[in-house]
Amino acid sequence: MDPVESIDYEPSAPAPGRLALVQRFANTIDEEHGREVLHSPEQLRLLLVELGLLDRTARVGPRELARAHALRDAIRALALANNGVPTDASLEAQLVVRVDDAHAVLVPPQHDVDGALAELVGIVYTAMADGSWARLKACRSHLCKWLFYDRSRNRSAVWCSMAVCGNRTKTRAYRARRA
């Protein structure tokens, strides 16, 4: 994978609210073009700061980078399961439930990289509880696997972009029928 600082991916329909943070975190690898945003501990720190999950002064090492890669892979697998591809992936984190007179939120007990990654798991849990998680899908294209938010009325979208991935798949199927 080529190390890059960012990947130009603008989803046509970004996920709502904090679920967009999970989408942005998971879309830090471009398998089709061999590009990787999370190629160093410093890049992980910069991303988590940009997402508002980590303080600028936090220290990030190789262990945290490996955990971030594992979390990203699990999130992508679960999002692919939302698109009909079975998985045995799961997420696990220690979180604290904080309830006041107006809100109930899951917060990490620590404010370091592990806490930031746990917060992403908490966002997934909250999205599962409110029903929005099922609409965050990974593209079925074996080349792509980008996370996209399915805003279709009947939740039937299977590609991140009809113009790119959908067209490739339909063209491939057409050529197979004609052969």
MIDOSE-1310 file (N, C-alpha, C; in nm, 2 decimals, decimal comma, always signed):
residues 179
mdpv	+0,08/-0,12/+0,00/+0,00/+0,00/+0,00/+0,09/+0,12/+0,00; +0,05/+0,22/-0,08/+0,12/+0,35/-0,08/+0,07/+0,44/+0,03; +0,16/+0,49/+0,11/+0,12/+0,58/+0,21/+0,07/+0,72/+0,16; -0,05/+0,76/+0,20/-0,10/+0,89/+0,16/-0,16/+0,96/+0,28
esid	-0,17/+1,09/+0,27/-0,22/+1,17/+0,38/-0,38/+1,17/+0,38; -0,43/+1,16/+0,26/-0,58/+1,15/+0,26/-0,62/+1,08/+0,13; -0,75/+1,04/+0,13/-0,80/+0,98/+0,01/-0,92/+1,06/-0,03; -0,93/+1,11/-0,16/-1,04/+1,19/-0,20/-1,16/+1,10/-0,23
yeps	-1,24/+1,09/-0,12/-1,37/+1,02/-0,13/-1,47/+1,10/-0,07; -1,57/+1,14/-0,15/-1,68/+1,22/-0,10/-1,81/+1,14/-0,13; -1,86/+1,08/-0,02/-1,98/+1,00/-0,04/-2,09/+1,08/-0,09; -2,18/+1,03/-0,18/-2,29/+1,10/-0,22/-2,39/+1,13/-0,11
apap	-2,39/+1,04/-0,01/-2,48/+1,05/+0,10/-2,41/+1,01/+0,23; -2,34/+1,11/+0,29/-2,26/+1,07/+0,41/-2,36/+1,03/+0,52; -2,31/+0,94/+0,60/-2,39/+0,89/+0,72/-2,43/+1,01/+0,81; -2,54/+1,00/+0,87/-2,59/+1,11/+0,96/-2,51/+1,11/+1,09
grla	-2,51/+1,23/+1,15/-2,45/+1,25/+1,28/-2,31/+1,19/+1,30; -2,30/+1,13/+1,42/-2,16/+1,08/+1,46/-2,13/+0,95/+1,38; -2,23/+0,89/+1,31/-2,20/+0,77/+1,23/-2,11/+0,81/+1,12; -2,11/+0,93/+1,08/-2,01/+0,98/+0,97/-1,87/+0,97/+1,02
lvqr	-1,84/+0,98/+1,15/-1,71/+0,96/+1,20/-1,66/+0,81/+1,17; -1,75/+0,72/+1,19/-1,72/+0,58/+1,17/-1,69/+0,56/+1,02; -1,78/+0,62/+0,94/-1,76/+0,61/+0,79/-1,63/+0,66/+0,75; -1,59/+0,78/+0,80/-1,46/+0,84/+0,76/-1,35/+0,76/+0,81
fant	-1,35/+0,70/+0,93/-1,25/+0,62/+0,98/-1,23/+0,49/+0,90; -1,34/+0,43/+0,86/-1,33/+0,31/+0,78/-1,29/+0,33/+0,64; -1,31/+0,45/+0,59/-1,27/+0,48/+0,45/-1,13/+0,54/+0,44; -1,04/+0,48/+0,52/-0,90/+0,53/+0,52/-0,81/+0,44/+0,44
idee	-0,87/+0,34/+0,37/-0,79/+0,25/+0,29/-0,86/+0,24/+0,16; -0,78/+0,24/+0,05/-0,83/+0,23/-0,09/-0,77/+0,11/-0,15; -0,83/+0,00/-0,14/-0,77/-0,13/-0,18/-0,76/-0,13/-0,33; -0,85/-0,07/-0,41/-0,84/-0,07/-0,55/-0,71/+0,00/-0,60
hgre	-0,68/+0,11/-0,54/-0,56/+0,18/-0,59/-0,44/+0,17/-0,50; -0,45/+0,08/-0,40/-0,34/+0,05/-0,31/-0,29/+0,17/-0,23; -0,39/+0,25/-0,17/-0,35/+0,36/-0,09/-0,40/+0,34/+0,06; -0,31/+0,39/+0,15/-0,34/+0,37/+0,29/-0,31/+0,50/+0,37
vlhs	-0,42/+0,55/+0,43/-0,40/+0,67/+0,51/-0,34/+0,64/+0,65; -0,38/+0,53/+0,71/-0,33/+0,50/+0,84/-0,20/+0,42/+0,83; -0,10/+0,48/+0,77/+0,03/+0,41/+0,75/+0,13/+0,43/+0,86; +0,10/+0,52/+0,95/+0,19/+0,54/+1,06/+0,12/+0,59/+1,19
peql	+0,18/+0,57/+1,30/+0,11/+0,62/+1,43/+0,08/+0,77/+1,42; +0,16/+0,85/+1,36/+0,14/+0,99/+1,35/+0,01/+1,02/+1,26; -0,01/+0,94/+1,15/-0,13/+0,96/+1,07/-0,25/+0,92/+1,15; -0,24/+0,82/+1,23/-0,36/+0,78/+1,31/-0,39/+0,89/+1,41
rlll	-0,29/+0,95/+1,47/-0,31/+1,06/+1,57/-0,38/+1,17/+1,50; -0,33/+1,21/+1,38/-0,39/+1,32/+1,30/-0,53/+1,30/+1,27; -0,56/+1,18/+1,23/-0,70/+1,14/+1,19/-0,79/+1,15/+1,31; -0,75/+1,09/+1,42/-0,84/+1,09/+1,54/-0,86/+1,23/+1,60
velg	-0,75/+1,32/+1,58/-0,77/+1,46/+1,62/-0,87/+1,53/+1,53; -0,85/+1,50/+1,40/-0,94/+1,57/+1,30/-1,09/+1,52/+1,33; -1,11/+1,40/+1,37/-1,24/+1,35/+1,39/-1,30/+1,40/+1,53; -1,21/+1,46/+1,61/-1,26/+1,52/+1,74/-1,26/+1,41/+1,85
lldr	-1,19/+1,30/+1,83/-1,19/+1,19/+1,92/-1,06/+1,19/+2,01; -0,97/+1,27/+1,98/-0,84/+1,26/+2,05/-0,78/+1,40/+2,07; -0,71/+1,42/+2,18/-0,64/+1,54/+2,21/-0,51/+1,55/+2,12; -0,48/+1,67/+2,08/-0,36/+1,69/+1,99/-0,23/+1,64/+2,06
tarv	-0,22/+1,64/+2,19/-0,10/+1,60/+2,25/-0,09/+1,46/+2,28; -0,19/+1,38/+2,25/-0,19/+1,23/+2,28/-0,07/+1,16/+2,20; -0,02/+1,06/+2,27/+0,08/+0,98/+2,21/+0,02/+0,86/+2,14; +0,08/+0,82/+2,03/+0,03/+0,71/+1,95/+0,15/+0,63/+1,91
gpre	+0,14/+0,50/+1,93/+0,25/+0,41/+1,89/+0,21/+0,30/+1,80; +0,30/+0,21/+1,77/+0,27/+0,10/+1,67/+0,16/+0,01/+1,73; +0,15/-0,01/+1,86/+0,04/-0,10/+1,91/-0,09/-0,04/+1,88; -0,11/+0,09/+1,90/-0,24/+0,15/+1,88/-0,27/+0,15/+1,73
lara	-0,17/+0,17/+1,65/-0,19/+0,16/+1,50/-0,25/+0,02/+1,46; -0,19/-0,08/+1,52/-0,23/-0,22/+1,49/-0,38/-0,24/+1,53; -0,41/-0,18/+1,65/-0,55/-0,19/+1,70/-0,65/-0,12/+1,61; -0,60/+0,00/+1,56/-0,69/+0,08/+1,47/-0,71/+0,00/+1,34
halr	-0,61/-0,06/+1,29/-0,63/-0,14/+1,16/-0,72/-0,25/+1,19; -0,71/-0,32/+1,30/-0,80/-0,43/+1,33/-0,95/-0,38/+1,35; -0,96/-0,27/+1,41/-1,10/-0,21/+1,43/-1,15/-0,17/+1,29; -1,07/-0,11/+1,21/-1,12/-0,07/+1,08/-1,17/-0,19/+1,00
dair	-1,09/-0,29/+1,00/-1,12/-0,42/+0,93/-1,25/-0,47/+0,98; -1,27/-0,48/+1,11/-1,40/-0,53/+1,17/-1,52/-0,44/+1,13; -1,50/-0,31/+1,14/-1,61/-0,22/+1,10/-1,65/-0,25/+0,95; -1,55/-0,26/+0,87/-1,57/-0,28/+0,72/-1,65/-0,41/+0,70
alal	-1,60/-0,52/+0,78/-1,67/-0,65/+0,76/-1,81/-0,64/+0,81; -1,84/-0,57/+0,92/-1,98/-0,56/+0,97/-2,06/-0,47/+0,87; -2,00/-0,37/+0,81/-2,08/-0,29/+0,71/-2,10/-0,38/+0,58; -2,01/-0,47/+0,55/-2,04/-0,56/+0,44/-2,15/-0,65/+0,47
anng	-2,16/-0,69/+0,60/-2,27/-0,78/+0,64/-2,40/-0,71/+0,62; -2,40/-0,58/+0,64/-2,52/-0,50/+0,62/-2,56/-0,50/+0,47; -2,47/-0,54/+0,39/-2,50/-0,55/+0,24/-2,51/-0,70/+0,20; -2,54/-0,79/+0,29/-2,57/-0,93/+0,26/-2,46/-1,02/+0,26
vptd	-2,34/-0,98/+0,30/-2,22/-1,07/+0,30/-2,20/-1,12/+0,45; -2,22/-1,24/+0,47/-2,20/-1,29/+0,61/-2,06/-1,27/+0,67; -2,05/-1,25/+0,80/-1,92/-1,23/+0,86/-1,93/-1,28/+1,00; -1,81/-1,31/+1,06/-1,80/-1,35/+1,20/-1,73/-1,24/+1,28
asle	-1,71/-1,12/+1,22/-1,65/-1,01/+1,28/-1,73/-0,95/+1,40; -1,66/-0,90/+1,50/-1,73/-0,84/+1,61/-1,65/-0,72/+1,66; -1,71/-0,64/+1,74/-1,64/-0,52/+1,80/-1,65/-0,54/+1,95; -1,55/-0,49/+2,02/-1,55/-0,50/+2,17/-1,48/-0,38/+2,22
aqlv	-1,54/-0,31/+2,33/-1,47/-0,20/+2,39/-1,53/-0,18/+2,53; -1,45/-0,12/+2,61/-1,50/-0,08/+2,75/-1,56/+0,06/+2,74; -1,68/+0,08/+2,77/-1,75/+0,21/+2,77/-1,83/+0,23/+2,90; -1,85/+0,35/+2,93/-1,93/+0,39/+3,05/-2,05/+0,45/+3,00
vrvd	-2,17/+0,42/+3,06/-2,29/+0,48/+3,02/-2,31/+0,60/+3,11; -2,33/+0,72/+3,04/-2,35/+0,84/+3,12/-2,49/+0,89/+3,08; -2,57/+0,91/+3,19/-2,71/+0,95/+3,17/-2,73/+1,08/+3,25; -2,79/+1,18/+3,19/-2,83/+1,30/+3,26/-2,98/+1,32/+3,23
daha	-3,03/+1,44/+3,26/-3,18/+1,46/+3,25/-3,22/+1,47/+3,10; -3,12/+1,48/+3,01/-3,16/+1,49/+2,87/-3,10/+1,39/+2,77; -2,99/+1,33/+2,81/-2,92/+1,24/+2,72/-2,87/+1,11/+2,79; -2,85/+1,01/+2,71/-2,78/+0,89/+2,75/-2,67/+0,86/+2,65
vlvp	-2,54/+0,86/+2,69/-2,43/+0,84/+2,59/-2,34/+0,74/+2,65; -2,27/+0,68/+2,55/-2,16/+0,59/+2,59/-2,03/+0,66/+2,57; -1,95/+0,66/+2,68/-1,82/+0,73/+2,67/-1,71/+0,64/+2,72; -1,59/+0,66/+2,66/-1,48/+0,57/+2,70/-1,43/+0,62/+2,84
pqhd	-1,38/+0,52/+2,92/-1,33/+0,56/+3,05/-1,20/+0,63/+3,05; -1,12/+0,62/+2,94/-0,99/+0,69/+2,93/-0,99/+0,78/+2,81; -0,90/+0,88/+2,81/-0,90/+0,98/+2,70/-0,77/+0,96/+2,62; -0,74/+0,84/+2,57/-0,62/+0,82/+2,49/-0,67/+0,75/+2,36
vdga	-0,58/+0,69/+2,29/-0,61/+0,63/+2,16/-0,71/+0,52/+2,18; -0,69/+0,43/+2,28/-0,78/+0,33/+2,31/-0,92/+0,38/+2,34; -0,93/+0,49/+2,41/-1,05/+0,56/+2,43/-1,12/+0,61/+2,31; -1,04/+0,66/+2,22/-1,09/+0,71/+2,09/-1,15/+0,60/+2,01
lael	-1,07/+0,48/+2,00/-1,12/+0,37/+1,93/-1,25/+0,31/+1,99; -1,25/+0,31/+2,13/-1,37/+0,26/+2,20/-1,49/+0,35/+2,17; -1,46/+0,48/+2,15/-1,57/+0,57/+2,12/-1,63/+0,54/+1,98; -1,55/+0,50/+1,89/-1,60/+0,46/+1,76/-1,69/+0,33/+1,77
vgiv	-1,65/+0,24/+1,86/-1,73/+0,12/+1,88/-1,87/+0,17/+1,95; -1,86/+0,26/+2,04/-1,98/+0,31/+2,10/-2,07/+0,38/+2,00; -2,02/+0,44/+1,90/-2,10/+0,50/+1,80/-2,17/+0,40/+1,72; -2,10/+0,29/+1,69/-2,16/+0,18/+1,61/-2,27/+0,12/+1,70
ytam	-2,25/+0,10/+1,83/-2,35/+0,04/+1,91/-2,48/+0,13/+1,92; -2,45/+0,26/+1,93/-2,57/+0,35/+1,94/-2,64/+0,35/+1,80; -2,57/+0,34/+1,69/-2,64/+0,33/+1,56/-2,71/+0,20/+1,55; -2,66/+0,10/+1,60/-2,74/-0,03/+1,60/-2,87/-0,02/+1,68
adgs	-2,86/+0,05/+1,80/-2,97/+0,07/+1,88/-3,08/+0,16/+1,82; -3,04/+0,26/+1,75/-3,14/+0,35/+1,69/-3,18/+0,31/+1,55; -3,12/+0,21/+1,49/-3,16/+0,16/+1,36/-3,08/+0,21/+1,24; -3,00/+0,31/+1,26/-2,93/+0,37/+1,15/-2,81/+0,29/+1,10
warl	-2,76/+0,20/+1,19/-2,64/+0,11/+1,15/-2,67/+0,03/+1,02; -2,79/-0,03/+1,01/-2,82/-0,12/+0,90/-2,81/-0,05/+0,76; -2,81/+0,08/+0,76/-2,80/+0,16/+0,64/-2,65/+0,19/+0,60; -2,56/+0,17/+0,70/-2,42/+0,20/+0,67/-2,37/+0,06/+0,61
kacr	-2,34/+0,06/+0,48/-2,30/-0,06/+0,41/-2,16/-0,04/+0,35; -2,10/-0,15/+0,32/-1,97/-0,15/+0,25/-2,01/-0,20/+0,11; -1,95/-0,13/+0,01/-1,98/-0,17/-0,13/-1,95/-0,31/-0,16; -2,03/-0,38/-0,23/-2,02/-0,52/-0,27/-1,90/-0,55/-0,37
shlc	-1,86/-0,44/-0,44/-1,76/-0,46/-0,54/-1,63/-0,51/-0,47; -1,57/-0,62/-0,51/-1,45/-0,67/-0,45/-1,33/-0,58/-0,46; -1,34/-0,48/-0,56/-1,23/-0,39/-0,57/-1,25/-0,27/-0,48; -1,37/-0,24/-0,43/-1,40/-0,12/-0,37/-1,41/-0,13/-0,21
kwlf	-1,52/-0,18/-0,17/-1,55/-0,19/-0,03/-1,56/-0,06/+0,05; -1,59/+0,05/-0,02/-1,61/+0,18/+0,05/-1,74/+0,17/+0,13; -1,74/+0,24/+0,24/-1,86/+0,25/+0,32/-1,94/+0,36/+0,27; -2,07/+0,34/+0,25/-2,16/+0,44/+0,21/-2,29/+0,43/+0,29
ydrs	-2,37/+0,53/+0,29/-2,49/+0,53/+0,37/-2,61/+0,52/+0,27; -2,68/+0,41/+0,29/-2,79/+0,38/+0,20/-2,92/+0,46/+0,23; -2,95/+0,56/+0,15/-3,06/+0,65/+0,18/-3,18/+0,61/+0,09; -3,17/+0,49/+0,02/-3,28/+0,45/-0,06/-3,40/+0,41/+0,02
rnrs	-3,52/+0,43/-0,03/-3,64/+0,41/+0,05/-3,65/+0,27/+0,10; -3,62/+0,17/+0,02/-3,63/+0,03/+0,05/-3,50/-0,03/+0,10; -3,40/+0,05/+0,13/-3,27/+0,00/+0,18/-3,21/-0,10/+0,08; -3,21/-0,08/-0,05/-3,17/-0,18/-0,14/-3,04/-0,14/-0,21
avwc	-2,97/-0,03/-0,18/-2,85/+0,00/-0,25/-2,74/-0,10/-0,21; -2,66/-0,14/-0,31/-2,56/-0,23/-0,29/-2,42/-0,18/-0,33; -2,41/-0,07/-0,41/-2,29/-0,01/-0,45/-2,27/+0,13/-0,40; -2,15/+0,17/-0,37/-2,12/+0,31/-0,33/-2,16/+0,41/-0,43
smav	-2,14/+0,37/-0,56/-2,17/+0,46/-0,67/-2,22/+0,38/-0,79; -2,33/+0,41/-0,84/-2,39/+0,34/-0,95/-2,30/+0,37/-1,08; -2,25/+0,49/-1,08/-2,17/+0,53/-1,20/-2,03/+0,46/-1,21; -1,98/+0,41/-1,10/-1,85/+0,34/-1,10/-1,87/+0,19/-1,07
cgnr	-1,89/+0,16/-0,95/-1,90/+0,02/-0,91/-2,02/-0,05/-0,97; -2,14/+0,01/-0,97/-2,26/-0,05/-1,03/-2,24/-0,07/-1,18; -2,18/+0,02/-1,25/-2,16/+0,01/-1,39/-2,06/-0,10/-1,42; -1,95/-0,11/-1,34/-1,86/-0,22/-1,36/-1,92/-0,36/-1,35
tktr	-2,00/-0,37/-1,24/-2,07/-0,50/-1,21/-2,17/-0,54/-1,32; -2,25/-0,44/-1,36/-2,35/-0,47/-1,47/-2,28/-0,49/-1,60; -2,17/-0,43/-1,63/-2,10/-0,45/-1,76/-2,04/-0,59/-1,76; -1,98/-0,63/-1,65/-1,92/-0,76/-1,63/-2,03/-0,87/-1,65
ayra	-2,15/-0,85/-1,59/-2,26/-0,95/-1,61/-2,31/-0,95/-1,75; -2,32/-0,84/-1,82/-2,36/-0,83/-1,95/-2,26/-0,91/-2,04; -2,13/-0,89/-2,02/-2,03/-0,95/-2,11/-2,04/-1,10/-2,08; -2,06/-1,15/-1,96/-2,07/-1,29/-1,93/-2,19/-1,35/-2,00
rra	-2,30/-1,28/-2,00/-2,42/-1,33/-2,07/-2,40/-1,34/-2,22; -2,32/-1,25/-2,28/-2,30/-1,25/-2,42/-2,20/-1,35/-2,46; -2,11/-1,39/-2,37/-2,00/-1,48/-2,41/-2,05/-1,63/-2,43
